[in-house]
Amino acid sequence: YPELEAEFTAIEGVDSVVRISKPFKLASREVKKEDTVIRVGPVQIGNGHLVVMAGPCSVDTEENVMQTARAVKAAGGHMLRGGAFKPRTSPYAFRGHGEKGLDILAEARAETGLPIVTEVVDARDVDLVARVADMLQIGSRNMQNFTLLDEVGKCKRPVLLKRGMWATVEQWLLAAEYMLSQGNPDVILCERGIVSHEPDTRFTFDVAAIPLAKRLSHLPVVGDPSHATGKWYLVEPVALAAVGAGADGLIIEVHPDPDHALSDGPQSLTPANFTKLMERVRAVAAAAGKPLHPPLA
């Protein structure tokens, strides 16, 4: 109602009043029309370039992580991903090296200059992980862990928020809203596949969610074809589809010896295959009007 708008505007300390109809307020383009650009170290995400984050699903050995980090940078990747803490379906599966894994990631950053993105799975560990990570990751299983979202929202680190495997786009954006409402404006959305009736892929990559999220929200959107497909030979074509759909970035699993990786080996690219993927991504990104982010020095 116009009269209410005038009343709110007259309140001391109110600069302007914006009419909102979406349940996600701060994430909505109704509040902010222009794209949000998020800086992670020397990397800018959402500024019209494509950013590639790559590395092992979980940090296993120092040798493997260092070898992967060097390969990612040599191929033109911009950030190193790797899990020091891993939420797993089975309690008997490898769940990460924890703080030791963070130390290994820090060594890789020191040598290569690649900023680190790694997952935080417990609200009690936010400060610990943030001391090393350049960007915190909220995994699919924790998308609606509201206590964790609140704590990460209070932490002034950029956040990569993966869409829950059963979540609608609106629920995904409302999860982002938790962190935005706690004062953290640097949230990146990540489409990583949702549950469907298809048994031959790990999940179903919802490529339409990328342009939809970008229409509804000003936040950057990246695609995770590794977790979506679960099969290394499907990663490249789905990655190219994400780029064509307007993604601001990709997150790709890379391991020097996938057959012996401690988690998600079947969906991991070898360094050689990652290099080939980057060549094709570079061409498609240029054609789509979102060229690769300049390589790091």
C-alpha positions in Angstrom: 0.0 0.0 0.0 1.4 3.4 -1.0 0.4 5.0 2.4 2.4 2.4 4.3 5.4 3.0 2.1 5.2 6.7 3.0 4.9 5.9 6.7 7.9 3.6 6.7 10.0 6.1 4.7 9.3 8.7 7.3 10.8 6.6 10.1 14.1 7.9 11.4 17.0 5.9 10.0 15.1 4.5 7.0 16.8 5.4 3.7 14.4 3.8 1.3 11.6 1.3 1.2 11.5 -1.6 -1.4 8.4 -3.6 -2.0 9.2 -7.4 -1.8 7.1 -10.3 -2.9 9.7 -13.1 -2.9 10.2 -15.1 0.4 13.9 -14.8 0.0 14.4 -11.0 0.5 18.1 -10.2 0.5 18.9 -12.8 -2.2 16.3 -11.5 -4.6 16.8 -9.3 -7.6 13.9 -7.3 -6.3 16.3 -5.9 -3.7 19.5 -5.8 -5.9 19.3 -5.7 -9.6 22.9 -5.9 -10.5 25.0 -9.1 -10.2 26.9 -9.6 -7.0 30.7 -10.0 -7.6 32.5 -12.0 -4.9 36.2 -11.8 -4.4 38.1 -14.9 -3.1 41.7 -13.9 -2.8 42.8 -12.8 -6.3 39.7 -14.4 -7.9 36.5 -12.6 -8.7 33.3 -14.7 -9.1 30.3 -13.3 -10.9 32.1 -10.5 -12.8 31.5 -11.9 -16.3 34.3 -14.5 -16.3 34.1 -18.2 -15.7 36.0 -19.5 -12.6 37.1 -23.1 -12.3 37.6 -24.7 -8.8 39.1 -28.2 -8.9 40.8 -30.7 -6.7 40.3 -34.0 -4.9 37.0 -34.8 -3.2 38.8 -35.5 0.0 42.3 -34.6 1.1 44.2 -37.9 1.4 47.9 -37.6 1.2 50.1 -34.5 1.0 51.7 -35.9 -2.2 48.4 -36.4 -4.0 47.1 -33.0 -3.0 50.3 -31.2 -4.1 50.4 -33.0 -7.4 46.7 -32.1 -8.0 47.2 -28.5 -7.1 50.1 -28.1 -9.5 48.1 -29.8 -12.3 45.0 -27.6 -11.6 47.0 -24.4 -11.8 49.0 -25.6 -14.9 45.7 -26.3 -16.7 44.3 -22.8 -15.9 42.2 -23.6 -12.9 41.6 -20.8 -10.4 40.9 -22.4 -7.0 41.7 -25.6 -5.2 38.9 -27.7 -3.7 39.4 -30.5 -1.2 37.6 -31.9 1.8 39.4 -32.0 5.1 36.0 -32.8 6.8 33.7 -35.1 4.9 30.1 -36.0 5.7 29.5 -39.5 4.4 26.4 -41.7 4.1 28.1 -44.5 5.9 29.8 -44.0 9.3 32.5 -46.5 8.2 33.5 -44.5 5.1 36.6 -42.2 5.2 35.4 -38.9 6.8 38.5 -36.8 6.3 41.7 -36.0 8.1 40.2 -32.9 9.8 42.8 -30.3 11.0 45.6 -32.3 9.4 43.8 -32.0 6.1 43.5 -28.2 6.5 47.3 -28.0 7.0 47.9 -29.9 3.7 45.5 -27.6 1.9 47.4 -24.6 3.3 50.7 -26.0 2.1 49.2 -26.4 -1.4 48.0 -22.8 -1.4 51.4 -21.6 -0.2 53.1 -23.2 -3.2 50.6 -22.6 -6.0 48.8 -19.4 -4.9 45.4 -21.1 -5.5 42.7 -20.0 -3.0 41.1 -22.9 -1.1 37.5 -23.9 -0.9 36.7 -26.6 1.7 33.6 -27.9 3.5 32.6 -27.1 7.0 30.2 -29.7 8.4 29.8 -28.6 12.1 28.9 -25.2 13.5 31.5 -25.8 16.2 34.3 -26.0 13.5 33.5 -22.8 11.6 36.3 -20.7 13.1 38.8 -23.6 12.8 38.1 -24.1 9.1 37.8 -20.4 8.4 41.4 -19.9 9.7 42.6 -21.8 6.6 39.9 -21.7 4.0 39.5 -18.8 1.6 35.9 -19.9 1.0 33.7 -22.2 3.1 31.6 -24.8 1.5 28.1 -25.9 2.7 27.4 -29.4 1.4 24.2 -30.7 0.0 23.4 -32.6 3.2 23.8 -29.4 5.3 21.9 -27.0 3.1 19.1 -26.9 5.7 21.4 -27.2 8.8 20.2 -23.8 10.0 22.5 -23.6 13.0 25.5 -24.1 10.7 24.1 -21.6 8.2 23.7 -19.0 11.0 27.3 -19.5 12.2 28.7 -19.3 8.7 26.6 -16.2 8.1 28.4 -14.6 11.1 31.8 -15.5 9.6 33.2 -13.1 7.1 34.3 -15.7 4.6 32.8 -16.2 1.2 30.5 -19.3 1.1 29.8 -21.9 -1.6 26.2 -23.2 -0.9 25.4 -26.5 -2.6 21.8 -27.1 -3.4 20.2 -29.9 -1.3 19.6 -33.1 -3.2 15.9 -32.8 -2.5 15.6 -29.0 -2.5 13.6 -26.8 -4.7 15.2 -23.6 -6.1 13.2 -21.6 -3.6 14.4 -23.6 -0.7 18.0 -23.3 -1.9 17.6 -19.5 -2.1 16.1 -19.4 1.4 19.1 -21.3 2.7 21.3 -18.5 1.2 19.0 -16.0 2.9 20.0 -17.4 6.3 23.6 -16.4 5.7 22.8 -13.1 4.1 20.5 -12.2 7.0 23.4 -12.8 9.4 25.5 -10.2 7.6 27.5 -12.3 5.2 26.8 -10.9 1.6 29.3 -13.3 -0.1 27.2 -16.4 -1.0 27.7 -18.4 -4.1 25.0 -20.9 -5.2 26.1 -24.3 -6.5 23.9 -26.7 -8.5 25.1 -30.2 -7.8 22.3 -32.4 -8.9 19.0 -33.5 -7.3 17.4 -36.9 -6.6 15.3 -38.3 -9.5 14.1 -41.6 -10.7 17.1 -42.1 -13.0 19.4 -44.9 -11.6 22.3 -44.6 -14.1 23.7 -41.2 -12.8 24.4 -40.4 -9.2 22.0 -37.5 -9.3 20.2 -35.5 -12.0 22.0 -32.3 -13.0 19.3 -29.6 -13.1 20.7 -27.4 -15.8 17.6 -25.2 -15.9 18.2 -24.3 -12.3 21.2 -22.2 -13.3 19.5 -19.6 -15.5 16.4 -19.7 -13.2 18.5 -19.0 -10.1 20.3 -16.2 -11.9 17.0 -14.7 -12.9 15.6 -14.8 -9.4 18.8 -13.9 -7.6 21.8 -11.6 -7.9 24.1 -14.2 -6.4 26.7 -16.0 -8.6 25.8 -19.6 -9.6 28.3 -22.4 -10.3 27.8 -26.0 -11.4 29.2 -29.3 -10.0 29.1 -31.9 -12.7 31.2 -34.3 -10.7 28.7 -35.0 -7.9 25.8 -34.7 -10.3 26.9 -37.5 -12.6 29.1 -39.7 -10.4 30.9 -40.8 -13.5 34.1 -39.3 -14.8 33.2 -39.6 -18.5 30.0 -37.6 -17.9 31.7 -34.7 -16.2 32.9 -32.9 -19.3 29.7 -32.8 -21.3 27.7 -31.8 -18.2 30.3 -29.1 -17.4 29.9 -27.7 -20.9 26.2 -27.7 -20.5 26.5 -25.7 -17.3 28.8 -23.2 -19.0 26.3 -22.8 -21.9 23.5 -22.3 -19.4 25.3 -19.2 -18.0 27.1 -20.6 -14.9 29.7 -18.3 -13.3 31.9 -21.2 -12.4 32.5 -24.9 -12.2 33.7 -27.1 -9.4 35.4 -30.3 -10.6 36.9 -33.3 -8.8 40.5 -34.1 -9.9 42.8 -36.8 -8.4 46.1 -38.2 -9.7 45.0 -41.8 -9.0 41.2 -42.0 -9.0 41.2 -45.8 -8.6 42.7 -45.4 -5.2 41.0 -42.2 -4.1 39.6 -42.4 -0.6 36.3 -40.9 -1.7 34.4 -40.5 -5.1 37.2 -41.9 -7.3 34.7 -42.9 -10.1 33.7 -39.3 -10.7 37.2 -37.8 -10.5 39.2 -36.7 -13.5 42.9 -37.4 -13.9 45.1 -34.4 -14.4 45.3 -35.2 -18.1 41.6 -35.4 -18.5 41.2 -32.2 -16.5 43.5 -30.5 -18.9 41.4 -31.7 -21.8 38.3 -30.5 -20.1 39.8 -27.0 -19.6 40.6 -26.7 -23.3 36.9 -27.4 -24.2 35.6 -25.3 -21.4 37.7 -22.4 -22.6 36.2 -22.6 -26.1 32.6 -22.9 -24.9 33.0 -20.2 -22.4 34.3 -17.8 -25.0 31.4 -18.7 -27.3 28.9 -18.2 -24.5 30.2 -14.7 -23.8 31.7 -15.6 -20.4 35.5 -16.2 -21.0 37.7 -18.0 -18.5 38.9 -15.8 -15.6 42.5 -14.8 -16.3 45.0 -17.4 -14.9 46.7 -16.7 -11.6 50.2 -15.5 -11.6 
